[in-house]
Amino acid sequence: MKKLLASLLLLASTAHAAESMHIDVYRDPNCGCCKAWIAHLTDSGFIVTDHVTSDMIELKQKLRVPTDLASCHTGVVMGRFVEGHVPASDVRRLAGLPDVAGIAVPGMPIGSPGMEMGSRQDPYTVVAVGSDGKRAELARYPQANHATP
């Protein structure tokens, strides 16, 4: 857990290049928000391979996605899971998190990428799951607006 937290702190102060990353996205054929999340990734420079499948449970079990963090679609980057409506900027951070098995945004929070509905923005957290199964907060949205007086 200490390594996971140290990696998260290091990344908080490090900028990442906007190079293209490949992500495999697995989704149910009837999901509309999954297509919107894929569009968000593509717009952010990701190369997306879209896999339509009706057996998401087997994939989530294989990747060891905790059931309480499960969402409607699962991405795979560098063999690690990206569960749910994770912002592209946080997906990019996985490259610098060697001790993380995956990241997740549980549920389907309004205002997260792919779940935009006007100006509404529900708060949500991006959770990092360590290789040891321990969890840490990777990011929180909406991010605080630090206006100076």
Helices and strands as residue ranges (DSSP letters): H 2-12, E 22-27, H 32-43, E 47-52, H 56-63, G 67-69, E 73-77, E 80-84, H 88-92, G 93-96, E 100-105, E 124-130, E 135-141
